Amino acid sequence: MKTPEEWMRDFEAKIADAQAKAAAVQEGLAGAGGSAAPAG
């Protein structure tokens, strides 16, 4: 059985991962819109 501290740590890690993925998706959308720097 996890302690509340362990549960909170796991929960915060999942939130941070989800935020990182959301940021990557937003960057991808910005790149598709042509606002990103040219490749190469």
Secondary structure, 3 states (H helix, E strand, C coil): CCCHHHHHHHHHHHHHHHHHHHHHHHHHHHHHCCCCCCCC
